[in-house]
Amino acid sequence: MSQETNIDTEIVIIGGGIAGCIAAISLANKYKITIVDKLLKPIDRIGESLAPASQRIFRELDLLDNDTNLNTENLYLKNLGMQSYWGSNQVHLVDHLKNPDGFVRNLDRKAFENYLRETTVKKGIHCLWGNKLYKSIYKDNRWRISTKTNTVKNRETFVINADFVIDASGRQAHFAKSIGIKRMAFDNLIACWIALPDNSENKMSTIIADEFGWWYSAIIPNNKRIISFQTDPDLIDKNTFKNLDSFLHFANKHPKIQKLIQTSSNNIEFKGTVSANSTRLENPAGNQWIAIGDAAISFDPLSSQGMFNAMANGMQVQKLLNKLDVVKPVNTKYRKEFNTIYTHQINDIWEHYLNHKKLFYNAENRWKSSPFWARRL
Ligand SMILES: Cc1cc2nc3c(=O)[nH]c(=O)nc-3n(C[C@H](O)[C@H](O)[C@H](O)COP(=O)(O)OP(=O)(O)OC[C@H]3O[C@@H](n4cnc5c(N)ncnc54)[C@H](O)[C@@H]3O)c2cc1C
């Protein structure tokens, strides 16, 4: 049976990941919000290292350690630092404990996203989990957003009439792309990852540069470890990342990585390959819409800033809307000013990110003629 339901809201947020939930929580006191995510529940994802500056946002929104009713044990571990083999075979230790904002957190990503979703529900935000955006029409100063439930059993369509849209749908930027905004990709980086029980004594994160890319490993709650390899898809045999056996065959050639995989392959989960390239939208804001988080700009995971940026973007929108409330149709001068300020903010973050990325990749000179490094130097 298929059924159509009409919803009227002030702001519709497409994507209930980190950016979408933080934006929803920060805006909930002022606006009527509907948040939509194609996934019924969060899934396991790579990306666990949360920058210390995020603590400021948690404080402002009474989240995580600042949420007095919460047991954080299963949500994150304190990151003890990073051992880095980058630019030389000698280990370089980066101690995270001296950061004035506090420590880096190694998240259980699925549990963290679940926690953010639960908080949006508690805040009374209208949540449509398991609903995918499929059509966006702008008419008479309002957006008409159609979504469909993702399950075959229950085909329900929601038509959401909204004054303002926030695209928080991640790297795919489904809303922005559906209205014709171009997405630019600056490289082709991919990451393949596995998860396994952690038996090691050394609990620091590890980063290792290699001729064809770089390795990363970190521990996460519940005695688990993740290991990933970042490379360009044309540089490795296309079967390398197809299944666990081929990945392990490749990984075990690297002595430092082999040391971290001291368990039977029966205990290892092969998680597959994801895009990890630097991309951005041509415009992060337009007619009564903006894009935040990965939907606006996505980073190379080397930066470890994607989640913090997603949260910070959510907060930026709230602050900007407090200053210039363009949610309801207002005169075009205000709307233009809002879009100009937000676009400048995103451009500044992007420039800053590109400079840092260049600096990091330039610090590795051992394989200058290898295509992976030559493309990035
Ligand atoms: C290999 C790798 C490692 C990383 N490591 C780190 C790290 O250590 N630290 C860090 O800070 N960052 C890391 N990142 C980056 C981080 O994961 C992202 O920056 C972060 O997930 C961005 O959050 P977001 O909410 O903007 O997007 P997402 O997390 O992608 O959320 C988007 C949401 O939108 C939903 N959605 C998508 N399309 C639709 C649609 N059509 N309709 C409805 N819903 C939709 C999705 O289901 C999802 O829930 C890493 C990324 C990669 C690829």
The ligand as a MOL file (V3000), in Angstrom:
LIG
                    3D

  0  0  0     0  0            999 V3000
M  V30 BEGIN CTAB
M  V30 COUNTS 53 58 0 0 0
M  V30 BEGIN ATOM
M  V30 1 C 38.0820 7.0100 5.3830 0
M  V30 2 C 37.5430 8.1460 6.1750 0
M  V30 3 C 38.0210 8.3900 7.4550 0
M  V30 4 C 37.5590 9.4730 8.1810 0
M  V30 5 N 38.0690 9.7080 9.4270 0
M  V30 6 C 37.6670 10.7890 10.1220 0
M  V30 7 C 38.2010 11.0460 11.4220 0
M  V30 8 O 38.9870 10.2650 11.9750 0
M  V30 9 N 37.7900 12.1870 12.0500 0
M  V30 10 C 36.8920 13.0550 11.4840 0
M  V30 11 O 36.5710 14.0840 12.1050 0
M  V30 12 N 36.3580 12.8070 10.2750 0
M  V30 13 C 36.7070 11.7060 9.5900 0
M  V30 14 N 36.1520 11.4530 8.3700 0
M  V30 15 C 35.1560 12.3900 7.8120 0
M  V30 16 C 33.7770 12.2670 8.4830 0
M  V30 17 O 33.3410 10.9200 8.4570 0
M  V30 18 C 32.7900 13.1750 7.7460 0
M  V30 19 O 33.3420 14.4480 7.6100 0
M  V30 20 C 31.4470 13.2530 8.4970 0
M  V30 21 O 30.7930 12.0200 8.4250 0
M  V30 22 C 30.5680 14.3340 7.8820 0
M  V30 23 O 29.3180 14.3160 8.5080 0
M  V30 24 P 28.0140 14.7840 7.7160 0
M  V30 25 O 26.9050 14.7180 8.7060 0
M  V30 26 O 28.2700 16.0430 6.9980 0
M  V30 27 O 27.7990 13.6850 6.5790 0
M  V30 28 P 27.4870 12.1480 6.7250 0
M  V30 29 O 28.1180 11.6130 7.9370 0
M  V30 30 O 27.8250 11.5290 5.4160 0
M  V30 31 O 25.9020 12.0930 6.9250 0
M  V30 32 C 25.0180 12.2690 5.8610 0
M  V30 33 C 23.6670 11.6630 6.2210 0
M  V30 34 O 22.7660 11.9420 5.1430 0
M  V30 35 C 22.0010 10.7910 4.8520 0
M  V30 36 N 21.5740 10.8840 3.4410 0
M  V30 37 C 22.3630 10.8230 2.3480 0
M  V30 38 N 21.6220 10.9480 1.2350 0
M  V30 39 C 20.3320 11.0990 1.6360 0
M  V30 40 C 19.1060 11.2640 0.9400 0
M  V30 41 N 19.0470 11.3130 -0.3900 0
M  V30 42 N 17.9620 11.3740 1.6520 0
M  V30 43 C 18.0020 11.3040 3.0220 0
M  V30 44 N 19.1320 11.1480 3.7180 0
M  V30 45 C 20.2960 11.0570 3.0480 0
M  V30 46 C 22.9580 9.6350 5.1340 0
M  V30 47 O 22.2630 8.4310 5.4160 0
M  V30 48 C 23.7520 10.1360 6.3450 0
M  V30 49 O 23.1750 9.7520 7.5720 0
M  V30 50 C 36.5810 10.3450 7.6250 0
M  V30 51 C 36.0590 10.0950 6.3650 0
M  V30 52 C 36.5390 9.0030 5.6290 0
M  V30 53 C 35.9810 8.7530 4.2570 0
M  V30 END ATOM
M  V30 BEGIN BOND
M  V30 1 1 1 2
M  V30 2 1 2 3
M  V30 3 2 2 52
M  V30 4 2 3 4
M  V30 5 1 4 5
M  V30 6 1 4 50
M  V30 7 2 5 6
M  V30 8 1 6 7
M  V30 9 1 6 13
M  V30 10 2 7 8
M  V30 11 1 7 9
M  V30 12 1 9 10
M  V30 13 2 10 11
M  V30 14 1 10 12
M  V30 15 2 12 13
M  V30 16 1 13 14
M  V30 17 1 14 15
M  V30 18 1 14 50
M  V30 19 1 15 16
M  V30 20 1 16 17
M  V30 21 1 16 18
M  V30 22 1 18 19
M  V30 23 1 18 20
M  V30 24 1 20 21
M  V30 25 1 20 22
M  V30 26 1 22 23
M  V30 27 1 23 24
M  V30 28 2 24 25
M  V30 29 1 24 26
M  V30 30 1 24 27
M  V30 31 1 27 28
M  V30 32 2 28 29
M  V30 33 1 28 30
M  V30 34 1 28 31
M  V30 35 1 31 32
M  V30 36 1 32 33
M  V30 37 1 33 34
M  V30 38 1 33 48
M  V30 39 1 34 35
M  V30 40 1 35 36
M  V30 41 1 35 46
M  V30 42 1 36 37
M  V30 43 1 36 45
M  V30 44 2 37 38
M  V30 45 1 38 39
M  V30 46 1 39 40
M  V30 47 2 39 45
M  V30 48 1 40 41
M  V30 49 2 40 42
M  V30 50 1 42 43
M  V30 51 2 43 44
M  V30 52 1 44 45
M  V30 53 1 46 47
M  V30 54 1 46 48
M  V30 55 1 48 49
M  V30 56 2 50 51
M  V30 57 1 51 52
M  V30 58 1 52 53
M  V30 END BOND
M  V30 END CTAB
M  END
